[in-house]
Amino acid sequence: TPCPMNSAAPSRSTSPESCTCNTGFQSATLGGLCFDPDADCPSGSYKDYDPDIGFQCISCAAGKQGPQSGATDESACEFCSAGKYGESEGASACLDCPAGTGNSETGSDSSGDCAECQAGKYSASPGASSCVDCAAGKYGQYSAALQCVECHANSASVLGSTSKLSCICRAGFTGEDGTSCNPCRPGSFKLANGSAECAACPTGSYMAES
């Protein structure tokens, strides 16, 4: 892993604390961000005064970002917004939760806060604050889905369906749940959604093919 900018470590070093600042730069902590005390602090940090050290750059805490350089107050470190997280100190930008997950919390400091979408829900893009229910006519049987699956033609499902078996044939069509739906034959009918067979028209009546 590279040392922070403006620092270096001896070969075969095994710890971030081995990184020391280059000449003309200083750091508030071992292995921390190295800065020129006479220059603006870089993004991901802010300038603070310590009577024993003088001016120093303090890294924004994990779960926050510092998008602007030259900050002079801790308030410049913003909490990561919902759908994002920041595991490292000194970040200039928070990271998006991956697609297929959601995170409604602000200030998250771990990728573990990005919760996988449950079956029947999805998130198509990174950085989602929440997972979305599969629309009616679709289903999602697996967790961490990026999209939902369309039911067969002429079948329907309710919002947030979690199984292919949730797809049932519409009125006028028949078939087992989760399979292809075939139209009722001429002379038969079916008034409700479901897997029931089409019924024959009463004697003396008929149903023309639509």
N, C-alpha and C positions, 0 to 999 in steps of 0.2 A: 504494500500500500504506500503510495507516495506521501511524503511529508507535506504539511501545509505550505502554502506559497511563502516564499522568502525564508525557508528553513531547509536544513539538510541533516542527515544522520549518517553515522559510520556504516560501512558495509556490514551485512549480516545482523543488523539491528532487529530486535524482535518486539519492540514496544514503541508506541507513539511518543512516549516520554523521551525517547532517544533523539528526537528531532530538536535541534537547537537553531535559534535564529541566526541568520547571516549578519555580517558586520553592518551596523547602522540600523538594525531592526531590533525590536524587543517584544516580549510577550508577557501577558499577565500570569500564564500558567505553563507548566512544562508540557511541551508538545502542542501548545495552543497556537492561536493565530498570531503570526509575527507581523509587526507593523512599524512604520516609520513614525516616531512620536511627533514629528513636525508636519506630517501630512494628514489628510482626511482619512478617517477609518473606512475600510472597504465595506461593501454591502455585506449584510449578515452580522454586523457589529455596530457599536456606537462608542463614542469617545467619552471617557469618564476621568475624573481627576482623583488621584490618591495622594495625600500629603507625603507619603513615604516614597512613592514611585514617580509621581507626576502624572501627566496625561497618559492614558492607556486605552487601548481598544478592547472592549468587553464583548464577547460573542453573545449573540442572541441565544436564548435557551432552546433546548429541544422542544418541538411543538410550536415554534414560532419561526418567522422569516423576517429578514431585514432587506427589503428590495432596493433601498437607496443607499448609496455611499455618502459619506460625510455626515452621518447622523450624530447628534450630540446628546441624545437622551434615550433612555430605555424604552420610552413610549414608541420609538420608531420600530421596535420589534413587534410585529403583528402576529396574533394567534393564527395558526393554520385554519383555514375555513373548512366547513363541512365538506366531506369528499376528499380531503387531503390529509397528509400527516408529515411530520418532520422528526426523524429519529436522531439527527445529529445537531450539535450546537453549531452556531455560525452559518446557518443556511441563508442564502439569499432568496430562495424560493422553496416552498413546500412541495412535496411530491403528490401526484394524483394517486388515489386508490385505483387498483386495476379494474377494468371492465369485469362485470360479473360479481361485483361487490358494491357495498354502500357504507357510508359512514356519516351519521347525522351529527356527530360531536364536533365542536371547534377545539383547537389546541391539541389535537391528537399527536402523541410523540412516538407512536409505534404503528407499523404496518398491520399489526394484529388487531387494530381498531377498525380495519376495513373488513366488515363481516360479509361472508359469502351470501349471495341472494338465496333464499329458500326456494324449494320447488314451487312452481306457480308464479314466480317472480323473475325479473331479469334486470340487468343494467347493460346497455349496449355500448357505452362509452366510458373511458376512464374519468375519475373525479366525480362520481355520482354521490350525492348526499343520501340517497335512498334507492331502494329497488322498487321497480314498478310491477304491478300485477299484470299477468298475461291478459290480453284483451279477450273479450267474448269471441268465440270461434277459434281460439288457440289454446294450447296447453304447454306446460313446462314441467316435466317429470324429474328433472335433475337440478341440483343446487349449482350455484355459480354460473348460471346461464347468461349468455350474451344476447339471446333472442328466444322467442317462443316458437312453437311448431304449429303450423296451420292444421286444422281439422280437415278431413276429407270433404270434398264438394258435397253440398246438400246436407251437411250436418252442422250442429251447433254445440257450443259449450258455454258455460258461465264464466264470468270474470274470475281470474286467478285459478283456473283449473290446473290440476297437478298430474293428470293421467290421460293417456290416449282414450281410455274407456269413458272419459267425461264427454267425448264427442258423440252425440246421439243424433240419429236421423231426424230430419225435419218432417213436419206434416206433409203427406203426399209422397214420402219416400220411406223405404224400409231396409233394414239390415241390422246386424249385430252391432252393439256399441263399439266404437273405435274402428269400424271397418267401413268399406265402401257402401254407399247408400244408393239403392236402385229405385226408380220411380214405380209407383203403383201401376199395374197393368190397366188398360182400358176396362171399364166395368167394375173397378174396385177403388177403394178410397182409404185414407188414413187421416184423421183430423188432428192428432196430437203428435208432438215430438216423442221419440222413443224407438224401441226396437220391436214394437208390436208388428204383426203381419198386417198387410192391407186387407180390409174386409170387402166382401162382395157387395155390390149394390143390391138393395132390396128388390124383390120380384116386381117387375113392371117399371123399373127405372134403370137408368144407365149413366155411366160417367164417361164422357167422351175424352179421348186422349188430348192432353193440353200441350 
